[in-house]
Amino acid sequence: MDYKESYESEVRSQDNPSQPNIWVPEETLPGFRDFMTRFYWVLNKTARVILEGICQSLRLTAAEQEQIFQLHSGHNNQLRLLHYPPTPAEQLEALVLARMPAHTDLSVAVFGPEFKKQKREELAKEQEEFEAARVPDPAEAQILRKAEVEADAGEATERF
């Protein structure tokens, strides 16, 4: 069991009418709504900078980057507040409770097969040199193995 406390009303874009925010009343927690809304958009800007870096590392064209940015406008994201209370080590060691156990988030990046083929060919040589030069950490190795299995299976998606 993932032992945590969360604010489940979540903070989303105020411009997404299909998933409206449910706010704590202003008199209960003055300034909370304003702060969380501003914080949400600061995090979205940060995510966009990271996404730009990923796009550049994949050598996407400007048109390809624009397609990715349209999918990640910030209007379909959420900000959940989580608190992990102190937990006795014995319960963690006995696997009675867990901290962020293995799970799959619903969000994935999807690219068509033509994109995969082209980019894989362009980056294959660099990837071989890169992998030969260093040993990936265990988490990274697991991600790389999963991507290789999916690519070998001929799937039209890559997840990261």
Disulfide bonds with the S-S distance in Angstrom:
none
